[in-house]
Amino acid sequence: MKNIRPYLIVALVLVALNVLSAFCFFRLDLTSEKRYSISENTKSLMSGLDKKTHIRIYLDGDLNPGFLRLKKSTKELLDEFRVYTREDFGYEFINPSAAGTQKEREANYIALESRGLRAMVVYDKDEEGKAIQKVVFPWAEIIYGKDTIPVNLLENNPRMSGSQNLNNSIENLEFRLSDAIRVHTMKTINKIAFIEGHGEFPPELVYDASVAFSRYFQVDRGQIGNDPDILKPYKAIVIANPQTPFSEQEKFVIDQYIMNGGRVLWLINGVRLAMDSLSTVGVSPAIPLNVNLDDQLFRYGVRLSPVILQDMQCTQVPMNVARPGDPPKFEPMPWYYAPLLLASPEHPISRNLVEVRAEFASALDLSVSQHASIKKTVLLVTSNASHIIATPTRIDLNTMYDMDSKTYFNTGYIPVAAALEGRFPSIFTNRMAPEGIVRRGKIQSESRPTRMVVVANADIIRNDVQNNGQSIIPMPMGYDRYSKQEFGNRSFILNSILYLADDDGWLQLRSREFKLRMLNKKEVVSGKKKWQIINVGVPLLLVLAFALGYSLVRRKIYSS
């Protein structure tokens, strides 16, 4: 009986633990980065699903190690999602290349492409070391009830290595998948508005932004007027490229909107150019653009410098380099007035973004109005080889390359966009409300906790348009028609609005960071034999040591 007692105690403990586990649910993540944990927001989202949810992931088949890692991370995340769901939740991995014939395989590819799931070609090597091409679809489709939303799982920054891009993709998996599910399940649609009445961009030039915003919000357009409550229904407003001054009444309405917790995306040019003159004769005067907002922005903690930035890191345009009288000969030349702005890794708006294309950008001065409660974070900067042109001046494209680039581009990392967060002081503190304002209560002198994004270049949100006969075809934001490349403008603008309207911290998921722990390839090659011996020999030695120790202990017990 004495020999059975320990086993009975162990059995009772195990039964008790199983009973307790049915009532007490917990999960442990022992990784330093909490790699296998999801946010409280995501847990709440998944537990609130009230329809059948099915996810198709097109990452299966003959994948290289990098994409196999992305597949494994996606599976682990979806398993974590499933733990917190109450409704039917499932997923499947599909190999888009699985087909009996090449014709069937191409039909599969065409079907996926028609649904907006773009393929990418990955260059790899076979077992014999020969270079081969593989078609990969790094996409998922989330089916919630009768609705389907595609999700791109891959962050693809051309300036980063494949390993870095895949690591960034894994960092953003939770945000991308939960964001798509959240769009499916939204019960309340917030409203945002483009402000009009001052020569701002017309609808066709912000069409791409409107489409991006409409996934999350109801998008309106309109003028401000003199009613302080006119902006009250809107979660955020967008002021994009005003050309004429704001009245004091309009400034008051915007100010009190901010004081009551409103959010603003400011996209304002610091300089006015005669673009028609620049495109025809290559010369244009450049003068400061005054839209009567400088004092207001200064009060909020930022100053828009009326300068023009040039940068060696820029887009290219075809230029005629032939001598006078010779046939035209066009070659790509750097367009210094269109800098490719670097995105800060320190903020969820700009983290892991590719460069953002600007044109005739100005600069931000964040050293003004040091109000203690305002937190300022730079989002976009120029490269380390920039030049500042003070205004008023004359822009002459004919002499644009008549300088020594080594000494001309003598400054760098100039802020062009910033996020401001905190309690903002009102510009109308200790002042009367402007004449004509419809009075609606007391003037607020300090805001509730709120936020704004200020960008010293309106062209970041503008999309080009192509005339196709009688119709106009909008192009994506940040699309460069000469290089056929799309920069990070769309992601930056969309992230800015999501940040402004985000009360629950969803965008903070973009701040997750998983350290990329790369193997030292030299050590791997030189120490291959050593580690093979250790991996094979050490487990055998441990087993033999355990067997020997067990045998000695048994011999000692039974001999006594």
C-alpha positions as CSV (number, residue, x, y, z in Angstrom):
1,M,0.0,0.0,0.0
2,K,2.9,2.3,0.8
3,N,4.3,1.8,-2.7
4,I,0.9,2.8,-4.3
5,R,0.4,6.0,-2.3
6,P,2.8,8.2,-4.2
7,Y,1.1,7.2,-7.5
8,L,-2.3,7.9,-6.1
9,I,-1.2,11.4,-4.9
10,V,0.2,12.2,-8.4
11,A,-3.0,11.0,-10.1
12,L,-5.2,13.1,-7.8
13,V,-3.0,16.2,-8.4
14,L,-3.3,15.7,-12.2
15,V,-7.1,15.3,-11.9
16,A,-7.3,18.4,-9.8
17,L,-5.3,20.4,-12.3
18,N,-7.5,19.3,-15.2
19,V,-10.6,20.3,-13.3
20,L,-9.1,23.7,-12.4
21,S,-8.0,24.3,-16.0
22,A,-11.6,24.0,-17.2
23,F,-12.4,27.1,-15.1
24,C,-9.2,29.0,-15.1
25,F,-7.9,29.8,-18.6
26,F,-4.5,31.3,-19.0
27,R,-1.6,31.2,-21.5
28,L,2.1,31.8,-21.0
29,D,4.4,33.5,-23.5
30,L,8.0,33.3,-22.2
31,T,9.6,35.1,-25.2
32,S,11.2,38.5,-24.4
33,E,9.3,40.1,-27.3
34,K,5.9,38.4,-26.5
35,R,6.1,37.0,-30.0
36,Y,3.2,34.5,-29.3
37,S,0.9,36.9,-27.6
38,I,-1.9,39.0,-29.1
39,S,-3.2,42.4,-27.9
40,E,-6.2,42.8,-25.6
41,N,-7.9,44.6,-28.5
42,T,-7.5,41.6,-30.7
43,K,-8.7,39.2,-28.0
44,S,-11.8,41.3,-27.6
45,L,-12.3,41.5,-31.4
46,M,-12.1,37.7,-31.8
47,S,-14.4,37.0,-28.9
48,G,-17.0,39.3,-30.4
49,L,-17.2,37.5,-33.8
50,D,-20.8,36.6,-34.4
51,K,-20.5,35.0,-37.8
52,K,-18.7,32.0,-39.3
53,T,-15.1,33.1,-40.2
54,H,-12.9,31.3,-42.6
55,I,-9.4,32.4,-43.8
56,R,-7.7,31.1,-46.9
57,I,-3.9,31.6,-47.0
58,Y,-2.1,31.1,-50.3
59,L,1.2,30.2,-48.7
60,D,1.8,26.5,-49.4
61,G,3.8,24.3,-51.6
62,D,7.4,24.6,-52.6
63,L,8.4,27.7,-50.5
64,N,11.9,28.9,-49.6
65,P,12.8,29.1,-45.9
66,G,11.8,32.8,-45.6
67,F,8.3,32.2,-46.8
68,L,8.0,29.0,-44.8
69,R,8.8,31.1,-41.7
70,L,6.0,33.6,-42.7
71,K,3.7,30.6,-43.2
72,K,4.6,29.2,-39.8
73,S,4.1,32.6,-38.1
74,T,0.7,33.1,-39.8
75,K,-0.4,29.6,-38.6
76,E,0.7,30.3,-35.0
77,L,-1.1,33.7,-35.0
78,L,-4.3,32.2,-36.4
79,D,-4.2,29.4,-33.8
80,E,-4.0,32.1,-31.2
81,F,-6.9,33.9,-32.8
82,R,-9.0,30.7,-32.7
83,V,-8.4,30.3,-28.9
84,Y,-10.5,33.5,-28.2
85,T,-13.3,32.9,-30.7
86,R,-16.8,31.7,-29.8
87,E,-18.1,31.2,-33.3
88,D,-16.9,28.8,-36.0
89,F,-13.4,29.9,-37.0
90,G,-11.2,28.1,-39.4
91,Y,-8.4,28.5,-41.8
92,E,-6.7,26.6,-44.6
93,F,-3.4,26.9,-46.5
94,I,-3.7,26.6,-50.3
95,N,-1.0,26.0,-52.8
96,P,-1.9,28.1,-55.8
97,S,0.6,26.2,-58.0
98,A,-1.0,22.9,-57.4
99,A,-2.4,21.7,-60.7
100,G,-2.3,18.8,-63.1
101,T,-1.0,20.8,-66.1
102,Q,0.7,24.1,-66.8
103,K,-2.6,25.4,-68.3
104,E,-4.5,24.7,-65.1
105,R,-1.8,26.3,-63.0
106,E,-1.9,29.5,-65.2
107,A,-5.7,29.5,-64.8
108,N,-5.3,29.4,-61.0
109,Y,-2.9,32.4,-61.2
110,I,-5.3,34.4,-63.4
111,A,-8.2,33.7,-61.1
112,L,-6.3,35.0,-58.1
113,E,-5.0,38.0,-60.0
114,S,-8.5,38.9,-61.0
115,R,-9.5,39.1,-57.3
116,G,-6.7,41.6,-56.7
117,L,-4.2,39.1,-55.3
118,R,-1.0,40.0,-57.1
119,A,1.7,37.4,-57.6
120,M,5.4,38.0,-57.0
121,V,8.3,36.1,-58.5
122,V,11.0,34.8,-56.1
123,Y,14.4,33.8,-57.3
124,D,15.8,30.7,-55.7
125,K,18.2,27.8,-56.3
126,D,17.4,24.2,-56.8
127,E,19.3,21.2,-55.2
128,E,21.9,21.4,-57.9
129,G,22.5,25.2,-57.4
130,K,20.7,26.3,-60.6
131,A,18.8,29.6,-60.5
132,I,15.0,29.0,-60.7
133,Q,11.9,31.2,-60.5
134,K,9.0,30.6,-58.2
135,V,5.6,32.3,-58.2
136,V,4.4,33.2,-54.7
137,F,1.1,34.7,-53.6
138,P,1.7,36.1,-50.1
139,W,-2.0,36.8,-49.6
140,A,-4.9,35.8,-47.4
141,E,-8.6,36.1,-48.0
142,I,-10.8,36.6,-44.9
143,I,-14.4,35.4,-45.4
144,Y,-16.7,36.7,-42.7
145,G,-20.3,35.7,-43.4
146,K,-20.8,36.6,-47.0
147,D,-18.1,39.2,-47.2
148,T,-14.5,38.6,-48.4
149,I,-11.5,40.9,-47.9
150,P,-8.0,40.2,-49.3
151,V,-5.0,40.9,-47.1
152,N,-1.5,41.3,-48.3
153,L,0.8,39.5,-45.8
154,L,4.1,40.8,-47.3
155,E,5.9,44.0,-46.5
156,N,8.0,44.7,-49.6
157,N,10.5,47.5,-49.2
158,P,12.9,47.5,-52.2
159,R,15.7,49.0,-50.0
160,M,15.5,46.2,-47.5
161,S,16.8,42.7,-47.8
162,G,14.4,39.8,-48.2
163,S,15.1,38.7,-44.6
164,Q,14.2,42.2,-43.3
165,N,11.1,42.4,-45.4
166,L,9.9,39.0,-44.1
167,N,10.7,39.9,-40.5
168,N,8.7,43.2,-41.0
169,S,5.8,41.2,-42.5
170,I,5.7,38.9,-39.4
171,E,5.8,41.9,-37.1
172,N,2.7,43.4,-38.9
173,L,0.7,40.1,-39.2
174,E,-1.5,40.8,-36.3
175,F,-2.3,44.3,-37.4
176,R,-3.0,43.4,-41.0
177,L,-5.3,40.4,-40.2
178,S,-7.1,42.0,-37.2
179,D,-7.6,45.2,-39.2
180,A,-9.3,43.3,-42.0
181,I,-11.5,41.5,-39.5
182,R,-12.3,44.7,-37.7
183,V,-13.5,46.3,-41.0
184,H,-15.8,43.3,-41.4
185,T,-17.3,43.7,-38.0
186,M,-17.6,47.5,-37.6
187,K,-21.0,48.5,-36.3
188,T,-20.5,52.2,-36.2
189,I,-19.0,54.2,-39.1
190,N,-17.2,57.4,-38.1
191,K,-17.1,60.4,-40.4
192,I,-14.1,62.4,-41.7
193,A,-14.2,65.5,-43.9
194,F,-12.1,67.2,-46.5
195,I,-12.2,71.0,-46.0
196,E,-13.0,73.1,-49.0
197,G,-13.3,76.8,-49.8
198,H,-9.7,77.8,-50.1
199,G,-8.5,76.3,-53.4
200,E,-7.8,72.9,-51.9
201,F,-7.3,69.8,-54.1
202,P,-10.5,68.9,-56.0
203,P,-12.0,65.4,-55.5
204,E,-10.3,63.9,-58.5
205,L,-6.8,64.8,-57.2
206,V,-7.5,63.1,-53.8
207,Y,-9.6,60.3,-55.2
208,D,-7.1,57.6,-54.1
209,A,-7.1,59.0,-50.6
210,S,-10.9,59.1,-50.5
211,V,-11.0,55.4,-51.6
212,A,-8.5,54.4,-49.0
213,F,-10.4,56.3,-46.3
214,S,-13.8,54.9,-47.3
215,R,-12.8,51.5,-46.2
216,Y,-13.1,52.8,-42.6
217,F,-15.0,56.0,-42.7
218,Q,-17.8,58.0,-44.3
219,V,-15.9,60.6,-46.3
220,D,-17.5,64.1,-46.7
221,R,-16.4,67.4,-48.3
222,G,-17.5,70.9,-47.4
223,Q,-16.8,74.4,-46.3
224,I,-16.5,75.5,-42.7
225,G,-18.6,78.6,-42.3
226,N,-19.1,80.3,-39.0
227,D,-20.8,77.6,-36.9
228,P,-18.5,76.2,-34.2
229,D,-20.6,73.0,-34.2
230,I,-20.3,72.2,-37.9
231,L,-17.3,70.0,-37.4
232,K,-18.6,68.2,-34.3
233,P,-19.8,65.1,-36.1
234,Y,-16.4,64.4,-37.6
235,K,-13.7,62.2,-36.1
236,A,-11.0,64.0,-38.1
237,I,-10.7,66.6,-40.8
238,V,-8.2,66.9,-43.7
239,I,-6.9,70.3,-44.9
240,A,-5.1,69.5,-48.2
241,N,-3.4,72.2,-50.2
242,P,-5.2,75.5,-49.3
243,Q,-4.3,78.3,-51.7
244,T,-6.2,81.3,-50.2
245,P,-6.3,82.6,-46.6
246,F,-8.6,81.2,-44.0
247,S,-10.8,83.8,-42.3
248,E,-10.7,84.4,-38.6
249,Q,-14.1,82.8,-38.3
250,E,-12.9,79.6,-40.0
251,K,-9.8,79.5,-37.8
252,F,-12.0,79.9,-34.7
253,V,-14.2,77.0,-35.8
254,I,-11.1,74.7,-36.4
255,D,-9.5,75.9,-33.1
256,Q,-12.6,75.1,-31.0
257,Y,-13.0,71.8,-32.9
258,I,-9.5,70.9,-31.7
259,M,-10.1,72.2,-28.2
260,N,-13.0,69.7,-28.0
261,G,-10.9,66.8,-29.0
262,G,-11.0,67.1,-32.8
263,R,-8.1,65.8,-34.9
264,V,-6.6,67.4,-38.0
265,L,-4.4,66.3,-40.8
266,W,-2.7,69.4,-42.1
267,L,-1.1,69.2,-45.6
268,I,0.1,72.7,-46.4
269,N,2.7,74.0,-48.9
270,G,5.0,76.6,-47.6
271,V,5.7,78.1,-51.0
272,R,3.7,79.2,-54.0
273,L,5.0,78.4,-57.5
274,A,3.6,79.3,-60.9
275,M,3.6,75.8,-62.2
276,D,2.4,76.8,-65.7
277,S,5.4,79.0,-66.1
278,L,7.7,76.3,-64.8
279,S,6.5,73.7,-67.2
280,T,6.6,76.0,-70.3
281,V,9.8,78.1,-69.9
282,G,11.5,76.3,-67.0
283,V,11.5,79.4,-64.8
284,S,9.1,80.4,-62.0
285,P,9.1,82.8,-59.1
286,A,8.8,81.1,-55.7
287,I,7.2,83.2,-52.9
288,P,6.0,82.2,-49.4
289,L,2.4,81.0,-49.4
290,N,0.3,82.7,-46.8
291,V,-3.0,81.0,-45.9
292,N,-3.3,82.8,-42.6
293,L,-2.6,79.6,-40.5
294,D,1.0,80.3,-39.4
295,D,0.0,81.8,-36.0
296,Q,-2.4,79.0,-35.3
297,L,0.1,76.2,-36.1
298,F,2.8,78.1,-34.1
299,R,0.5,78.1,-31.1
300,Y,0.0,74.3,-31.5
301,G,3.8,73.8,-31.5
302,V,5.0,73.8,-35.1
303,R,6.2,76.4,-37.7
304,L,6.0,75.9,-41.4
305,S,9.2,77.3,-42.9
306,P,8.6,78.9,-46.4
307,V,11.5,77.2,-48.1
308,I,12.0,74.7,-50.9
309,L,13.9,71.4,-50.2
310,Q,16.2,69.7,-52.7
311,D,17.6,66.3,-52.2
312,M,20.0,63.9,-53.9
313,Q,17.7,61.1,-53.0
314,C,14.9,61.9,-55.4
315,T,12.9,60.6,-58.3
316,Q,14.1,60.9,-61.9
317,V,12.6,62.6,-65.0
318,P,13.5,62.3,-68.7
319,M,15.5,65.3,-69.8
320,N,16.6,66.3,-73.3
321,V,20.4,66.1,-73.2
322,A,20.9,66.7,-77.0
323,R,22.8,69.7,-78.2
324,P,20.8,72.5,-79.8
325,G,19.9,71.5,-83.4
326,D,20.5,67.8,-82.8
327,P,17.6,65.3,-82.6
328,P,16.1,65.1,-79.1
329,K,17.8,62.6,-76.8
330,F,16.1,61.9,-73.5
331,E,17.9,60.4,-70.6
332,P,16.7,60.0,-66.9
333,M,18.1,62.8,-64.7
334,P,17.6,63.4,-61.0
335,W,14.6,65.6,-60.2
336,Y,16.0,67.3,-57.0
337,Y,12.7,69.0,-56.3
338,A,11.0,65.6,-55.7
339,P,12.7,64.2,-52.7
340,L,12.1,60.7,-51.5
341,L,11.5,61.2,-47.8
342,L,12.7,58.7,-45.2
343,A,10.1,57.3,-42.8
344,S,10.8,57.3,-39.1
345,P,10.9,53.8,-37.4
346,E,9.8,55.4,-34.1
347,H,6.1,55.9,-34.8
348,P,3.4,53.5,-35.9
349,I,2.4,55.8,-38.7
350,S,5.7,55.6,-40.5
351,R,7.3,52.4,-39.2
352,N,8.5,50.1,-42.0
353,L,7.3,52.4,-44.8
354,V,9.0,52.7,-48.1
355,E,10.1,56.2,-49.1
356,V,7.4,58.8,-49.5
357,R,7.5,60.9,-52.6
358,A,7.1,64.7,-52.2
359,E,7.5,67.6,-54.7
360,F,8.6,71.1,-53.8
361,A,8.4,70.3,-50.2
362,S,8.9,72.8,-47.4
363,A,10.3,72.2,-43.9
364,L,8.9,72.0,-40.3
365,D,10.4,73.7,-37.3
366,L,9.4,71.8,-34.2
367,S,11.4,73.9,-31.7
368,V,8.6,76.6,-31.3
369,S,6.0,76.9,-28.6
370,Q,7.5,74.5,-26.0
371,H,4.2,73.6,-24.4
372,A,4.9,71.0,-21.8
373,S,2.0,68.7,-22.6
374,I,2.6,68.5,-26.3
375,K,4.6,65.4,-27.6
376,K,6.2,65.9,-31.0
377,T,7.4,63.0,-33.2
378,V,9.1,63.5,-36.6
379,L,7.6,61.2,-39.2
380,L,9.3,62.1,-42.5
381,V,12.7,63.6,-43.2
382,T,14.9,64.3,-46.1
383,S,18.1,62.2,-46.7
384,N,21.6,63.2,-45.4
385,A,22.3,65.1,-48.7
386,S,19.8,67.9,-48.9
387,H,19.8,71.6,-49.7
388,I,17.5,74.4,-48.5
389,I,16.4,77.2,-50.9
390,A,15.1,80.3,-49.1
391,T,12.2,82.3,-50.6
392,P,11.4,84.6,-52.3
393,T,13.6,83.3,-55.1
394,R,13.4,82.2,-58.7
395,I,13.3,78.5,-59.7
396,D,15.3,78.1,-62.9
397,L,15.3,74.5,-64.3
398,N,17.9,75.5,-66.9
399,T,20.5,76.0,-64.2
400,M,19.4,73.2,-61.9
401,Y,22.5,71.1,-62.5
402,D,25.1,74.0,-62.6
403,M,26.5,73.3,-59.1
404,D,29.0,71.1,-57.3
405,S,26.8,68.4,-55.7
406,K,29.4,67.6,-53.1
407,T,29.2,71.1,-51.5
408,Y,25.7,72.1,-52.6
409,F,23.8,69.3,-50.7
410,N,25.3,70.3,-47.4
411,T,22.6,69.5,-44.9
412,G,20.3,66.6,-44.1
413,Y,17.5,65.0,-42.2
414,I,15.1,68.0,-42.4
415,P,11.7,67.3,-40.9
416,V,8.8,67.5,-43.4
417,A,6.0,65.7,-41.4
418,A,5.4,65.3,-37.7
419,A,2.8,64.0,-35.3
420,L,1.7,66.2,-32.4
421,E,-0.2,64.8,-29.4
422,G,-1.3,66.2,-26.1
423,R,-3.3,69.2,-24.8
424,F,-3.0,72.1,-27.2
425,P,-3.4,75.8,-26.2
426,S,-6.1,77.8,-28.0
427,I,-5.0,80.6,-30.3
428,F,-8.1,82.5,-29.0
429,T,-7.2,82.4,-25.3
430,N,-7.9,85.8,-23.8
431,R,-9.5,86.9,-27.1
432,M,-13.0,87.7,-28.2
433,A,-14.6,85.3,-30.7
434,P,-14.4,86.7,-34.2
435,E,-17.4,88.8,-35.4
436,G,-20.1,86.8,-37.1
437,I,-19.4,83.5,-35.2
438,V,-22.6,81.7,-34.1
439,R,-21.9,81.6,-30.3
440,R,-22.3,78.1,-28.8
441,G,-21.0,78.1,-25.3
442,K,-17.8,79.2,-23.7
443,I,-14.5,79.5,-25.6
444,Q,-12.2,76.6,-24.6
445,S,-8.7,77.8,-23.8
446,E,-7.0,74.3,-23.7
447,S,-7.9,71.2,-25.6
448,R,-8.8,67.8,-24.4
449,P,-6.1,65.2,-25.1
450,T,-6.0,65.0,-28.8
451,R,-3.6,64.8,-31.8
452,M,-2.7,66.1,-35.2
453,V,-0.4,65.4,-38.1
454,V,1.3,68.3,-39.9
455,V,2.9,67.8,-43.3
456,A,4.8,70.6,-45.1
457,N,3.9,69.3,-48.5
458,A,0.4,68.8,-49.9
459,D,1.5,66.8,-52.9
460,I,2.0,63.8,-50.7
461,I,-1.7,63.2,-50.8
462,R,-2.3,64.2,-54.4
463,N,-2.8,61.5,-57.1
464,D,-2.0,62.2,-60.8
465,V,-4.8,61.7,-63.3
466,Q,-4.6,60.4,-66.9
467,N,-7.0,61.7,-69.6
468,N,-8.4,58.7,-71.5
469,G,-10.6,60.3,-74.1
470,Q,-13.6,61.8,-72.3
471,S,-12.8,60.1,-68.9
472,I,-10.2,60.8,-66.3
473,I,-8.3,57.8,-64.7
474,P,-6.9,58.6,-61.2
475,M,-3.5,57.1,-60.5
476,P,-2.4,55.9,-57.0
477,M,-0.8,58.3,-54.6
478,G,2.9,58.4,-54.8
479,Y,3.0,56.7,-58.2
480,D,5.9,57.8,-60.4
481,R,4.8,57.5,-64.0
482,Y,8.4,57.6,-65.3
483,S,9.8,54.8,-63.2
484,K,6.4,53.0,-62.9
485,Q,7.1,52.7,-59.2
486,E,4.6,53.3,-56.4
487,F,6.1,54.9,-53.2
488,G,4.8,54.9,-49.7
489,N,2.4,57.9,-49.9
490,R,-0.8,55.9,-49.7
491,S,0.3,53.9,-46.6
492,F,1.5,57.1,-44.9
493,I,-1.7,59.1,-45.5
494,L,-3.9,56.1,-44.5
495,N,-1.9,55.4,-41.4
496,S,-2.1,59.1,-40.5
497,I,-5.9,59.1,-40.6
498,L,-6.1,55.8,-38.7
499,Y,-3.8,57.2,-36.1
500,L,-5.9,60.4,-35.7
501,A,-9.2,58.5,-35.5
502,D,-7.8,55.6,-33.3
503,D,-9.1,55.8,-29.7
504,D,-8.4,52.1,-29.0
505,G,-4.7,51.8,-29.9
506,W,-5.1,49.6,-33.0
507,L,-2.3,51.3,-34.9
508,Q,0.1,50.5,-32.0
509,L,0.2,47.0,-33.3
510,R,2.4,48.4,-36.1
511,S,5.0,49.2,-33.4
512,R,5.7,45.5,-32.6
513,E,9.3,44.6,-33.1
514,F,10.8,41.2,-33.5
515,K,14.6,41.1,-33.5
516,L,16.1,39.5,-36.6
517,R,18.6,37.1,-35.3
518,M,20.7,36.1,-38.3
519,L,23.2,33.3,-38.3
520,N,26.8,34.0,-38.9
521,K,27.3,32.3,-42.3
522,K,31.1,32.1,-41.9
523,E,30.7,30.4,-38.5
524,V,28.1,28.1,-39.9
525,V,30.4,26.9,-42.6
526,S,33.6,26.7,-40.5
527,G,31.9,25.1,-37.5
528,K,29.5,22.8,-39.3
529,K,31.2,19.5,-38.3
530,K,31.6,20.7,-34.7
531,W,27.9,21.4,-34.3
532,Q,26.9,18.2,-36.0
533,I,29.0,16.2,-33.5
534,I,27.5,18.2,-30.6
535,N,23.9,17.8,-31.8
536,V,24.3,14.1,-32.3
537,G,26.8,13.2,-29.6
538,V,25.5,15.2,-26.6
539,P,22.0,13.7,-26.5
540,L,23.5,10.2,-26.7
541,L,25.9,11.0,-23.8
542,L,23.0,12.4,-21.8
543,V,21.0,9.2,-22.4
544,L,23.9,7.0,-21.4
545,A,24.6,9.1,-18.3
546,F,21.0,8.9,-17.3
547,A,20.9,5.1,-17.9
548,L,24.1,4.6,-15.9
549,G,22.9,6.8,-13.0
550,Y,19.5,5.0,-12.9
551,S,21.3,1.7,-12.9
552,L,23.6,2.7,-10.0
553,V,20.7,4.1,-8.0
554,R,18.6,0.9,-8.4
555,R,21.6,-1.2,-7.5
556,K,22.2,0.8,-4.3
557,I,18.5,0.7,-3.3
558,Y,18.0,-3.0,-3.8
559,S,21.4,-4.0,-2.4
560,S,20.4,-2.3,0.9
